[in-house]
Amino acid sequence: MVAEYKRGTDAGVIHQGLCYMAWLMDHKDAFRHLVRDRLGATVASQVLWSAPRLICVAGDFTRYDPEMVIAGRCDPTGCP
């Protein structure tokens, strides 16, 4: 799960979250190593890659943000 938080209204909250998600999916091995080094092998082995989630939290969203949800680029449970 990637969580993106912005205190106010930010036109880039969903786009930035999607960029973080794309980076994470492209660098799974680096992330696994980081988790293993910091939290141990047991925790690293429990990371589930089959259903990544993006949750966006912001003070408000722009009028274009619902288009990202409708287009299927963001989970509507995470992006109001």
Backbone bond lengths (Angstrom), bond angles and torsions (degrees), N, CA, C in turn:
res aa  C-N    CA-C-N  psi(-1)  N-CA   C-N-CA  omega(-1)  CA-C   N-CA-C  phi
1 M - - - 1.433 - - 1.519 108.20 -
2 V 1.300 114.88 134.56 1.458 122.09 173.37 1.519 106.31 -112.74
3 A 1.321 116.45 128.50 1.457 121.23 177.18 1.521 108.42 -114.48
4 E 1.308 115.61 129.00 1.464 121.73 178.41 1.519 107.54 -118.00
5 Y 1.333 116.76 125.17 1.457 122.07 -176.69 1.522 109.38 -123.89
6 K 1.310 115.79 132.49 1.460 122.52 172.45 1.523 107.09 -132.08
7 R 1.300 116.29 134.17 1.461 120.61 -176.51 1.531 112.45 -67.33
8 G 1.302 117.62 -40.05 1.463 120.67 -176.96 1.512 111.46 -110.33
9 T 1.332 114.85 -156.70 1.459 120.66 175.77 1.517 107.46 -83.77
10 D 1.301 116.83 128.00 1.463 120.54 -177.44 1.519 108.82 -141.41
11 A 1.308 116.29 120.34 1.466 120.69 -178.55 1.517 112.10 -66.14
12 G 1.320 118.03 -15.76 1.455 120.20 -175.88 1.509 114.94 -102.65
13 V 1.319 119.43 6.02 1.467 120.04 -173.63 1.521 111.79 -61.62
14 I 1.308 118.53 -45.97 1.468 120.52 -179.01 1.526 110.00 -72.69
15 H 1.325 117.06 -43.57 1.460 120.29 179.65 1.531 110.76 -59.99
16 Q 1.307 117.71 -44.60 1.462 120.89 179.68 1.523 110.43 -64.04
17 G 1.316 117.61 -42.57 1.459 120.81 176.97 1.517 111.89 -60.30
18 L 1.342 117.24 -41.83 1.459 121.14 177.68 1.521 111.55 -64.26
19 C 1.323 117.32 -36.92 1.471 120.51 176.67 1.524 110.80 -64.87
20 Y 1.325 117.31 -42.57 1.469 120.56 177.34 1.526 110.62 -62.22
21 M 1.334 116.20 -42.18 1.461 120.40 -179.99 1.526 110.60 -63.48
22 A 1.326 116.90 -44.12 1.464 121.00 179.31 1.520 110.37 -61.62
23 W 1.334 117.04 -43.18 1.464 120.17 178.49 1.527 110.39 -61.00
24 L 1.313 115.87 -45.95 1.467 120.30 -178.96 1.521 111.32 -60.09
25 M 1.326 117.22 -44.46 1.464 120.07 -179.16 1.525 111.92 -68.51
26 D 1.325 117.21 -28.95 1.462 121.11 178.27 1.524 113.14 -82.12
27 H 1.323 117.61 -13.67 1.469 122.24 -175.91 1.529 111.58 -128.18
28 K 1.319 115.74 43.81 1.469 120.76 -178.17 1.520 112.16 -57.62
29 D 1.335 116.94 -43.25 1.462 119.46 -178.07 1.519 111.94 -63.06
30 A 1.316 117.26 -42.77 1.465 120.41 178.26 1.525 110.36 -62.16
31 F 1.333 116.76 -41.02 1.460 120.42 178.99 1.529 111.01 -65.95
32 R 1.340 116.54 -43.35 1.472 120.20 177.75 1.523 111.22 -57.92
33 H 1.322 115.75 -44.39 1.469 119.48 179.89 1.529 111.33 -63.95
34 L 1.305 116.49 -41.95 1.461 120.47 178.54 1.524 110.80 -61.77
35 V 1.330 116.68 -46.80 1.463 120.45 179.28 1.529 110.18 -62.83
36 R 1.330 116.64 -44.43 1.460 120.11 179.58 1.532 111.36 -60.60
37 D 1.332 117.08 -44.08 1.465 120.87 -178.98 1.517 112.51 -67.06
38 R 1.325 116.76 -36.23 1.473 120.47 -176.21 1.524 113.61 -90.11
39 L 1.344 116.56 -36.86 1.465 119.87 -171.54 1.523 114.53 -119.36
40 G 1.338 116.63 -9.47 1.460 119.82 177.24 1.522 113.03 103.78
41 A 1.329 114.12 160.63 1.459 121.53 -176.15 1.525 112.67 -65.64
42 T 1.328 116.96 -34.80 1.465 120.07 -178.98 1.534 110.31 -62.28
43 V 1.313 117.17 -47.11 1.464 120.96 179.66 1.525 109.88 -65.94
44 A 1.325 117.58 -42.43 1.465 121.24 -179.91 1.525 111.51 -59.57
45 S 1.304 117.12 -35.80 1.468 120.32 -178.85 1.529 112.19 -74.70
46 Q 1.320 117.37 -12.72 1.460 121.48 -178.66 1.528 114.01 -94.29
47 V 1.331 117.20 -1.19 1.461 120.20 177.56 1.526 108.50 -68.94
48 L 1.323 117.21 125.33 1.469 122.55 -179.40 1.523 109.26 -100.27
49 W 1.314 116.27 120.18 1.453 121.73 -178.46 1.528 112.66 -98.89
50 S 1.306 118.71 -3.63 1.461 121.40 -172.98 1.530 113.96 -75.33
51 A 1.312 118.34 -22.97 1.463 120.20 -177.27 1.527 110.83 -143.13
52 P 1.346 116.80 69.90 1.468 118.45 -179.95 1.522 111.03 -65.03
53 R 1.320 116.23 149.02 1.469 121.94 -177.30 1.517 109.72 -128.62
54 L 1.316 115.27 146.74 1.455 122.49 173.95 1.517 107.79 -121.37
55 I 1.311 115.89 122.84 1.460 121.17 177.47 1.521 107.54 -116.89
56 C 1.332 115.76 123.44 1.457 121.73 -179.10 1.519 108.98 -111.86
57 V 1.323 115.59 127.90 1.458 121.50 178.62 1.526 106.70 -125.08
58 A 1.325 116.27 128.75 1.461 120.25 178.86 1.515 109.08 -150.89
59 G 1.313 115.41 159.59 1.454 120.43 176.50 1.514 111.25 -59.75
60 D 1.326 115.82 -34.22 1.454 122.34 175.94 1.523 107.31 -164.35
61 F 1.306 116.61 163.04 1.448 122.51 179.37 1.524 108.96 -117.27
62 T 1.310 116.56 157.45 1.465 120.03 178.54 1.524 109.57 -80.10
63 R 1.302 116.14 171.01 1.464 119.98 -179.54 1.520 112.17 -69.01
64 Y 1.319 117.79 -15.25 1.466 121.50 179.73 1.529 112.90 -86.76
65 D 1.300 117.75 -19.29 1.458 121.04 -176.58 1.524 114.08 -60.42
66 P 1.342 120.13 -39.33 1.475 118.43 177.76 1.527 112.83 -58.74
67 E 1.336 117.70 -28.23 1.464 120.62 177.75 1.524 111.24 -62.34
68 M 1.321 117.24 -35.28 1.463 121.06 177.59 1.525 109.99 -64.90
69 V 1.316 116.90 -39.01 1.462 121.25 179.32 1.520 109.95 -69.11
70 I 1.322 116.44 -46.17 1.471 121.30 -178.97 1.521 110.50 -62.70
71 A 1.331 116.56 -37.16 1.464 121.08 -179.20 1.525 111.98 -74.46
72 G 1.327 116.85 -4.39 1.461 119.74 177.80 1.513 113.86 82.94
73 R 1.319 117.52 13.09 1.457 120.06 -178.32 1.518 111.96 -86.94
74 C 1.324 117.05 -10.67 1.459 120.64 -177.21 1.518 108.05 -147.70
75 D 1.313 116.52 142.41 1.449 122.00 -178.51 1.529 109.71 -73.08
76 P 1.336 118.42 124.27 1.458 119.82 -178.30 1.519 113.83 -65.31
77 T 1.326 119.20 -17.05 1.450 119.54 176.28 1.520 110.43 -74.70
78 G 1.328 116.84 -20.64 1.459 120.31 -179.69 1.502 113.04 -100.77
79 C 1.315 116.95 -18.84 1.464 120.45 -177.00 1.516 109.08 -124.31
80 P 1.315 117.15 101.44 1.469 119.84 -177.50 1.507 113.06 -63.22
